[in-house]
C-alpha cells in the first residue's frame, strides 16, 4: 500500500483535501481525485518499477486501492510461481 501511495503521488500528485495517509483502502479512485489519465500514468509506473505487465482493464476492474493492490500482488505472485 505504501508503494501505491508513493506512485500515485509521484505520478499525479494529490487533490487538495485528499489525505492519502488516511483510511483510503476502500475509497474509489475517482473520489480520491484520480481520473483515467492519472491511473494510466500510475499503471505505467507500476509496470516499470515492478517489471510486470498489467492487463488493460486492471484499473477498470479494481476501483479502490485495496482491490488494485490485491490484483497487482496476484499478478506478481503468478510471475514468481511461474519462475
C-alpha positions in Angstrom: 0.0 0.0 0.0 2.9 2.4 0.8 4.3 1.8 -2.7 0.9 2.5 -4.3 0.6 5.8 -2.4 4.1 6.9 -3.3 3.5 6.0 -7.0 0.1 7.8 -7.0 1.8 11.0 -5.6 4.8 10.8 -7.9 2.6 10.3 -11.0 -0.3 12.6 -10.4 0.0 14.3 -7.0 -3.0 14.5 -4.8 -6.0 16.8 -4.9 -6.3 19.3 -2.1 -8.3 17.9 0.8 -7.3 14.3 0.0 -5.3 12.6 2.7 -3.6 9.5 1.2 -2.4 8.7 4.7 -6.0 8.3 5.9 -8.2 5.3 5.5 -8.4 5.1 1.7 -8.2 1.4 1.1 -11.9 1.1 0.1 -12.3 4.6 -1.4 -13.0 4.7 -5.2 -10.1 6.3 -7.1 -12.4 8.9 -8.6 -13.3 10.1 -5.0 -9.6 10.4 -4.4 -9.3 12.6 -7.4 -7.6 10.1 -9.7 -9.2 10.1 -13.2 -8.3 7.7 -16.0 -5.3 9.6 -17.2 -3.7 9.7 -13.8 -4.4 6.0 -13.4 -2.8 5.2 -16.7 0.3 7.0 -15.6 0.2 5.1 -12.3 -0.1 1.8 -14.2 2.9 2.7 -16.3 5.0 3.5 -13.2 3.9 0.2 -11.6 4.8 -1.8 -14.7 8.3 -0.1 -14.9 9.1 -0.3 -11.2 8.0 -3.9 -10.6 8.7 -5.3 -14.0 5.1 -6.6 -14.5 2.7 -6.2 -17.4 -0.8 -5.2 -16.2 -3.9 -6.1 -18.0 -5.6 -3.2 -19.7 -8.6 -3.5 -17.5 -6.8 -3.7 -14.2 -7.9 -0.2 -13.2 -11.4 -0.6 -14.6 -11.9 -3.8 -12.7 -10.2 -2.6 -9.4 -11.6 0.8 -8.5 -10.2 1.0 -5.0 -6.6 0.9 -3.7 -7.3 -2.3 -1.8 -8.6 -4.1 -4.9 -5.8 -2.7 -7.1 -3.1 -3.8 -4.6 -4.6 -7.3 -4.4 -4.7 -7.6 -8.3 -1.1 -6.4 -8.6 0.0 -8.8 -5.8 -1.8 -11.7 -7.6 0.0 -10.8 -10.9 3.4 -10.7 -9.1 2.7 -14.0 -7.3 1.8 -15.5 -10.7 5.2 -14.4 -12.1 7.0 -15.8 -9.1 5.1 -19.1 -9.2 5.8 -19.4 -13.0 9.6 -18.9 -12.5 
